[in-house]
């Protein structure tokens, strides 16, 4: 089933239940066991979809590939897939054997031995190195072309070793792809049989290869590994580690905050049980739909824990307030629920809109984060309004005079008094100096708006890892020592079968290759032209002057048919109508890749090629760069639509157009400040950080709704704007501050991820939540007082 259709159906069911609770809150109190039984049944169904019995484990699949990050409907996708069909994939897996000197018997034996051990691994198709490559050479004694392994026996004498070194460095086919220019590093290029990413990871080929390399490492010999299969393997294992780290950390942080601010068992258990059930429902839906976890949806659980626990805080806080007023148990819970229906519904729906804005994208991973977050938020809203009151209706009232709870931690009580004092001071500041508060907010907003145009848009698979991670260090080492491990395809269509036999076209390809080689960021270009030149020299009796592309169709055709088919297949189609220039680069980040592909495309758009030929640059890295462009284009649209929808909902929910407009101000400011931080260089706008704006806009409204619902009630009771704002600061300020603390620490827990971009998401989200809290506790009351609403 399509995730959008499924989420829409489930959300509609949850909404219907929510409407029922809102219209008949007394039913929750009258039939608490039935309500809890229904919620438990849904949880069991979600658990059944999520848990696998044979073998025991979770029925969730992790997808570490780039495919979910690539935009749907991109016209370049078809070109890329056709290039893969024609020339094979761009799954480069490179091992660099770095030595003090390669051309000595010990190191050449190691190179040969490592290649043999790797080739015996099940799943490895071939290993190419100096020890395992075919060499073409004219043999004057026999007057024939010799086709034999380059390393046909390891010489022992210095003269033979020097000659071997000279031949290796002189061969253009081997330059930087099999041997470094300083003759200290050799490459082993590994290709694998056709298999899915899941099969590659299940076979642990990357781990087994690294075990062989660790066994072969010595003083004076070390290995570096890079390439997309290796990065995907490291991505997978890092995702597994993050899931085991971030979810318990987020739960632990939220539990600690709940314990400190509530000091009661129900104040901890009920909010945690609520978010636990919501997370279970969301992940159960993912398992049911057979949707894999991506590097972005790893954020789903800690985000739901942070956001969802806030709802439980408001419910329990309102309940404790009603307890102090006294009354029979069911009546206390009913009063609490009746007072919470409007703000919780508004909060839930606005948060759903915020996350739903993420679905206005053509990037599958972002869409799915939005879809399943919508499901999770709808679930936590329902459970907060139905499950927590039902549980409270079955629990005895806290002991104490007038129902005042006494069974609180002493530390929690002291923190409570300190929090009340601080909130009182903040409320008085907002009411006494509203103009200064509004002015300071305006200055911060203006500074952020000035910085926003400087935002750097950058997303890249490798940049998820920080620069000190082993995978990045190995990547940089291979780029420095050999050709870069990021391949781009420059596909040239001659326009007709046999077109690649045209000397004029091949001359143009030579010039194109030369110019691309000279571009900044290009490590090496590869094509069949290198092999053609070497073969032509061999045919011409080894004459160095003959190391060139032949100038006749017949000679070109003869050499094309001499090149071994497996080698030619990567660079030319069988009918010789399309050629592939493989551009190897070490550029990291979509910004750098955008510059490089722009330079290449500028060459292709020039007049180098004949009019009958066409060319385009493509590759997985190019498509991922397009995802970054999609992020940039989608931000204004998704935020604008979300803001309009939230404003309409607030205006209707608060029954006031003016209050709806005022409510948007303290929630727009944090979003603008967030983008201002990006513009000031705090981080790049990447796929993870692109989620923050919509999430913050939806989440921040939660506290604003609670404040304004209470403020409106105080004003209707006859209070002045100042008195109403001060009362709200005392009564609603505490759950707002607690919610902000949980959101801040909950998001901050993501900063402990092993991924650099997720760490940026964590601390930027936490910072934005702090600004949201200041907006609700300072800017909002200042606006209400200043405008005399």
N, C-alpha and C positions, 0 to 999 in steps of 0.2 A: 504494500500500500504506500502511496506517496506520502511523505512526511507532512506536507502542507495539508492534504485532505484529512489525514489522521488527526493532526493537531487541531484543525478546525472542528472536527466532529467531537473530539474529547473536550475541547475548550467550550463548545456549545453546551455539552452535557454539564460541565462544571458550572457554567454561567447559569443554567436553568436551576441547578441546585442552590447556587448563591442567591438567586432571586427569591427562591422559596424561603431560604433562611432569612433574607431581608424583610420579606412581607409577613412571615410567620415565625418570629424569633422565639415565641413561646413554645413552639413545637420542639425546638432543640432542648429546652429545659424540661418539657413534659416527657419526652421520649429519649433520654440521653443514651440509654443502652442500645437502642435501635440505631441511633446516629453513629455511635462508636463501632457497632457491629458492621454497618455499611462501609465505614472508612477502613476497617480492618479487612473486610472482604476484598476491597480494591487493592489494598497493600499486599494481600496474599497473592492476588492475581499478578500484580507487578513482580512480586518475588518469584513466582513460578516462571514468568517469562525471562527473568534475569539470571536465575540460578540454574546451572547445569548439574545434573546428578551423575552423569557418566561421560567422561571422568568428572569428578567433583570440581566445581569452579564457577566462575561467572561467564555467562553466555554473551560476552561482549568482545568484539573484535577491534583491535587497534590498527589504524591505518596510518603509517608513517610517511606515505608517499606525498608527492606534490599535487596529485590529481585533484583532491578536494579543494585545493587553493587556486586552481586555474579557473578563469571565468567561462561560464557556459555561453554558447552562441558566438564565441570569438571566431571570426572568419579565418584567422591564422591557425586555428586548431585543425581544420581539415587539411591545410597545407602541411602542417607538422606530421599528422598521422600518415599522409601519403608519403612523406619523406622517410618515415620509419618503415613503411611497407617496401619502399624502393631500395633503401640503403641500410636497413637495420636500425636498432634503437641507439640512443645516445647514452646508454648506461655504461659509462667509463669507470673501470675499477683499476687503479694504478697503485703499484707497490714500488717505492723507491728504495733501493739498497744503497745506502750511503757508506762509503769506505774511505780509508786514507789513500788508497790507490787501487783502482779496479783491476788493472791488467797485471796481476800477479797470480800464480797458480791457485793459491788458497782462496782468493776471492772469486775467481772464475769457477772453481769447483763448487763454491757455496752457491753461486748464481745458478749453476746447472742443477745442483741438488734441490734447491728451493723450488725451482720450476718443476722438477719431477714430482716432488711431494705435493705441490699444489695441484698438478694435473691429475693426480690419483684421487683427489677428493670427489665424491659423488656429487654431481651437479655442476662441476667445472667442465666447460666445453673445451677451452684451449688456454694456454699460457704462452704469451709471446715475449721473448727476451733475446738478447744477443746469443744466448746459448740455445735458443729454440726458433731461430728465424732462418728462412731460406735466403741464400745469397746468389746473385747473378754476377758472373765474371767471365771475361774472355780468357781462355787458356791457349797461349800462343803455341805451346808444344804440340797440342792436338788440333789447333786451328778451329776450335769449337767453343760454344758458350757453355760454361760450367754452371750447373745448377746444383748446389749442395748447401748443407748447413753452414752458416757463417762460422760457428765454433765447432769444427769437425775434429775433436780431440784438443786437449789443452796443452799447448807447448810449454816446455820447461826452460828453454834457453832465453836469455835476455833479448837477443836479436829477433827471434820469432815473436816474442811478446810485444816488442816495440812495433813490429810490422803489423801485428794484429790490432794494436792500438791505432796506428796510422790509418788502416783501412776502415776501422769503425768510425773514426772521427771524420773521414773524408766522404763517407757515404751519406748523401742528403736524406735518404729514407730513414736513417737511424738517428739523425741529429735531433736531440732533445726528446725524442720519443722512446728511444732505447738506451741512449747513453748521453750523459751531460757533456758539455763542451770542455770541462776540466778533467774529464776521464776519471772522475771519482765516484760517480753515481750511475747505477744501472737501473733501468725500469723493467718491471714485470707487469705486462698488461694482461689482465685476467678477464675472460669472457665466460658467461655462464649459459647453461642450456635454458630454453624458454621456460620460465616459471613465474608465478605471481610473486608479489612482495611477501605475501603471507607464507608461501612455500619457501622462499629464500630465507626468511627469518626463522621459520620452524626448523629448517635444516641447519641453522646456526653456522652457515658457511663463513660469514664474517668472523665469528668467534673462532672457528677452527683454523681459518687462515692466520689470524693473529696469534694463535697458539704455536703454529709452525714458525712464524717469524720470531716469536719470543725465544723459541728453542734454538734458532739459528743466529740469534744476536750474540755478538762478541765485542770485546774491546777492539775498536777500529772498524766495527761493522754494526750499523743500526738500520732499522727499517721505518719507513713512513708509509701510511696507507691513506688513500683518498679516492673520491669518486662517488657518484650518486648511490650505488648499492651500499657502500660503506656508511655514508651519511644517513641513509634510511634506517640501517640497522642500529646505528647509535641513537637516532631519533626515537626508534621504537623502545629501546631499553631505557632511555631517559624518560619517555612518557610513562612507562610502567613505574619507574622510580618516583616520578612526580605524583602519580596517583596515590601511591602508598605513603607519600610524604605530606602532600598538600591537604588532602581531605581530613586526616586525623588532626593536623595542625589547625585547620580552620575550625573544626569542631571543638578542639581543646581551648582555643582562644575564646570562642564564643561562650563556652561553658564557664570559663574562668570569670569572664566579665559578668555573666548572669549571676554567678554565685556571689560576686562582690557587691553587685548593685541590688540584688534582691535578697540575698541572705536566706532564702527559703528553698526547700526542695522543689516545690511546685513551680517556683520562679525559674528554676533551671531545667527541670525535666520536661515541662509542657512545651516551651519553645523549641527545645532540642528535638523532642518527639515529633513536633510539627514539621520541622525542616527535614528530619530524617525520613519521614513518610513522603514528603514532596520529592526529595532526591530519589527515593526508591521508585516512585511513580515515573519520574522523568527517565531514569535509566532503564526501568522496565519497558517503557515505550520504545526506547532506542533498541533494546534487545528484540522486542516483538517485531519491529520494523526492519530488523537486521541492518541497522545503520551503524557503521563503525565509529569509534572514537578517533578524532583527529587531534592534531596538536592544538587546535583552538577549542574543541569541545572538552579538553582536559580541564578548562576553566569552569565548566558548567557546575560541577559539584561545589567547589569553594564559593563560587558566586551565589548559588542558591542558599548555601548555609549562611553566608553573610547577610543577604537580602531577606531571606525568609525568617530568620530569627527575630528581625525587627517587628514583624507582625505579632508574634507571640509576646514580645515585651509590652507592646501597647495594650494587648488584651489583659495580660496579668496585672499590669500597672493600673488599668482602669478598674479591674476587679478589686485590687487592694484598696483603692480609693473608695469604692462603694462599701467595702467591708467596714471601713472606719465610720461610715454613716449609720451602720447597724441595720438590723432587719433579719428576716428569715432567709435561709440559704437560697432557696429557689428564687426568691424575690431579689436578693443581692445579685445573683448571676444574671437574672433577666434585665435588671437595670444596667448592668455592665454591657450586656450584648446590645441593648437598644441604643445606648450611647455610642457604640462602636460601629454600628452597621454602616452609617454614611461615610465616616473617614476611612475605614478599612476598605470598603468597596471602592471609593475614589482612589485610594492608594493602590489597591490591587490593579484596577483597570488602567491607571496611568502608567504603572510599572510594566504592565502587559504591553501597552502602546510603545513604551520605550524600547523594550526588547523586540517587539514586533517590527520596529523600524529596521532592525538588522535584517529582516527578511526581504527588504527592498534592495536586493543585490543579485548579481549574477555569479557570485562566488559560492559554491555549494557549502563549504565549511562554515562560512559566516551565516548563510541562510539557516543551516541546521542548528547552530548555536542559538539563533533567534527563535526558531520554531520550538525547540525543546525547552528553552528558557521561558517562553510564553506558557508552555504546559506546566512547568515547574512553579511559576509564580501564580498561575490560576489555581494550582493545587494547594499551595501554601495559604492562599487567601481563603479558600474554602475550608481548609482544616482549621485555620485560625478562628474563623467565625462560627464553625460548627463543632469541631472536635474539642477545642480547648474549653468553650463554655459547657459542652456536654460532660467533659471530665470534671470540671469545677462543680457542676451540679451534683455529682456523685461524691465529691470529697467533702469532709466536714469543714465548717468555717474555722479559720485560725482562732486559737484560744486567746482570751484577753478581754479586758473591759471594752465594751462597745465594739467588740470584734477586732480591736487593734491587734495585729500580729505581734507576738513577743518572741517567737522562736526564730530570731534572726541572728546572724553572726555579729559579734561585737564590732568587728572591722567594717562590716557592711553598714552598720548603723552609723559609725563615724564618717564613713565615706558619704553616706546619705546626707548627713548634716552639712558636710563640706560642699557637696554638690548643690544643695538647696541654697546655701549662702552664695556660692558662685553664680548660680542662675539668677538669684535676686539682684546681684550686682550688675550682671549683664542686662537684665531687663530694665533696671533703673537707668543705665547708661543709654540704652536705646530710646527710652521715653524722655529723658532729660535733654539729650543732644541728638535729636533725629536728623537735623540738617548735616551735622558733622559725619554721622554714620553713612548717610546717603551720599555725601560728597566723597568720602573715602572709597566707597564702593564704585562710584562713577569713575574715579581716577584709576582704580585697579582695572576696571572694564576697558577704559580708554587705552591704557598701556597694553593690555592684552590684544585689543583690536589692532593696534599698531604692529604688534609682533606676529600676528597670524599670517600675513603674506609671506613670512620667511620660513614657514613650515617646510621641512624636508620630507618628501614622500619616498619611503624606502622600505622594501620588503624583499626578503630573499631567504631561501631555505637554509642556507648555511649561517646566515646572520642570526638565526635563533640561538646559536651557541655563542658565548662570549669569546673574546680574542684569546683568552688563556686556556680555553678548553683544548683537550688533546686533539680533537677532530679538526679544530681550526689551526693548531700549530702544525699538524701534519699537512694540511691543505696548503698552508703558506710555504712549508719546506719544499713540497713537490713543485709548487709554482716557481720557487726560486731556483731549484736545481734542474728541473725538467720542464716540459710543456705543461701548461695549466690543465686542470682536470675538468673544467667546464667546457663542454663542446657546443658549438653552434654549427648549424648546417646552412651553407650558402648553396642553394639548389639552382642550377642553371639548366633551363630547358632550351635545347637547340632548335625545337620547333618541328623536328622530323626524325624518324628512325635513321640512324647512321650519321646524324649531325655532328657527333663528337669526333668523326674522322676528318672533319674539315680543318686544314692547317690554319686558316684564318681565325676560326673560332678558338682553337687551342692556343694560338698566339695571344688572343685577347684574354683567355683564361690565365695564361702565364703572367700577363701584366696585372690582371686583377689580383691574382694571388700575391704578387710582389707588393702591390700597394696595400693590401690588407695586412700583410706581414709587417709593414712599416707603421701600422696604426698603434697608438698607445693602448696598452692593455692586452694586445695580442701576443701570445707566447709563440705560436707556431700555426701555420696552416698546413693541411695535409690533403693530397689529392693523388690521382693516378699519374699525374705529370712527373712526380719524382721518380717513380718506378719506370716510367716510360723513358726518361732521360738516361737512367742507369742501363736499361736494356739496350737502348740505341747505341750507347758507348760500347757495350759488349758485342753487339752485332758488327760494329765498325772496327772490330779488332782491338778494343781497349783504348782507342785514341781518345785522350781527354777532351779534345776539341769537339768530339762527337757526342758529348754529354749534353744533349739538347733534344727538343721535340723535332721529329722529322718534318720535312717540308712537303711531303706528298701524301695523298690519301692512302695510297697502297701501303707505304711504309708504316703509317699510323695504324692502319687496320691490322697489319701483320703483328705489330707489337701489342696492340690491344688483345689479340687472341693468344699471345704468348703469356701475358700476365695471368698468374693462377686465378681461377674464378673466385675462390673465397676472398682473395685480396682485392680483386677488382670490384666485387659486388658492393663493397662499402662506398665506392666512389663513382660508379657508373651503372646504369641500367643495362640489362642484357641486350637490348636493341640499340644501345649507344645513342639514345635520344636525350638522356638527362644525366648531368654530372653533379657531383656533390663535393664541394670544398668544405672540409671540416676545419673550423676555426677553433683552436684551443686557447682558452683564456683562464686567467686566475682572478677575474673581477668578481667582487662580492657586493651584493646589494643591487636593488633594481635601479637605483640612480646611476651607478657606474655602468650597469648593463644597458641602460637606456642610452647613455652617451655612446657606448661602443657600437650598439646596433644602429644608432643613428648615423655614425660615421660610415659603417659598412653600407647601409642603405643609400647614403649619398653617393658612394662609388658606383653602386648598382644602377642608380638613376642617371648616371652620367652616360657618356658615349663610348665607353670602353668596349662593350659587347656589340656584335652585329645587330642590325635592326630586327632580324628574324629570331633572335634569342631573347629570352626573358630570364630574370633572376630575382630571387627573394631570399631573405635571411629568416630562418626559423629555428626552433629548438625549444626544449622544455624551459630553459632559462628565459627565453624571449616571452613565452606565454606567461610565466610567473611575473615578469616585468609588467605585462598588461594587467595583471591582477592589481598591482600597485596603482596603476592609472584608474582602474575601476573603483578602487577605494577612494581616491581623491574625488572622482566625479560623483560618487554616491553619497558622500558626507552631507553636503548642503541639502540634497533632496530628502534623505532619510530624516535628518534633524528637523527640516522645515515641516514636513508632513507630520512628524511626531509632535512637534510643538503646537501645530494647529489643532490636532486631535485632542491633545491634553488640555489646551485652553478651552475648547468647546465642552469637554467633559467637566472641567472645573466650573465653568460658568453655569452649566446645567445643575451640577451637583450642589454647588453653593448657592444656587438661585440668585446669582448676582453677576452681571457682566463686569462691573468694576472690581469686585473681589477676584474674579477670574483673571483679569489683567494684572492686578497687583500680585497675585499668587505666582504668575509667570516670571516676574522680575527676579526674586531671589533664587529662582531655579535656572534662569538663563545665565545669570552672572557666573556661577561655578563652571558651566559648560564653556563659556567664553574664556574664563581664566585657564581652563584646561588646555584649550587650543593655543592660548597665549604662551603657556609653558612649552608646548611643542615648538612654537615659533621662536622662542628664546633659546632653543637648542637643548632642552632637557631630554628630548628623545625624538626619534623620527615617527612620522605617521605610518605605522606598519599595520599589518592585518590585526594583531592583538590590540594595539592601542587604538585602532579605529573603532573598536567596540565601545570605548569608554563614553564618548559623547552621548550616544543614545541611551546607554545604561544609566548614566548619571542623570539625564533629563527625566527618565521615568522613575528612578529610585528617589530622587530628591523631593519629588512632589509628595511623597508619603508623609513626611513630618509637616510639610506646609498644610496639607489637608487637615491633619489633626489639630494644628494650631488654629486654622481659620474656622473650623466647625465650633471649637470651644469659644473663640473670640466672638463669633456671631451670637452664640448663646448668651455670653456675658453682656454684650451690647443690648440684646433684646431684653435682658433683665434690668436695664437702666444704667449700666456702668458707663463711665466716660471712656474715650479711647485709651487714655493713659491707664486708668484702673483696669480696663479689660485686658490690655497688653501685659500689665504686671501680673494679673491673675493667671493669664495663660502661661507666662514665664514660670510661675510657681507650679501650676498644675500639669501643664503639658510639656513644659521645658525639660522636666526630668526624663520622661521616656524619649523625648527627642534627643537629649544629650547621650543617653544610654544607647539608643539606636545608632547614633552617629559614631559612638565609640566602637560598637560592634561592627558596623560597616567598615570603619577605618581599619581596625585590627584584622577583620576577616579578609578584606582585600589585601592588607599588608602581608598576610600569610602567603599570598601568591608570590611575593617578592623572594621567597625562599626556594623558588623553582630553580632547576638546573638550566633552564632556558633564559637567555638574556632578554629576549623580547617579552616573555611572560613576567619576568621580574620588573620590567618597565611598566607593564600593565598593572602589576600589583601596587607599586609605590605611587604611580600617577593616579590610579583609582582611589587609593587611600587619601592622597592629598586633595583630590576633588571632593571627597566626602567631608573632609574637614571644612572646606570652603562652603559646602552645602549647609553644614551645621551652623556656621557663622551667619549664613544668609537667613536661615530660619529664626535664629535666636537674636540677631542684631538688626539685619536689614529689614526683615518683614515687619516687626513691631514698629521700627522707625518709620516705614512707609505708612502703616496704618495710622499712627499718631499724626504724622505730618499731613496726611490727606483727610484726617478726621472722619475716617470711614466707620 
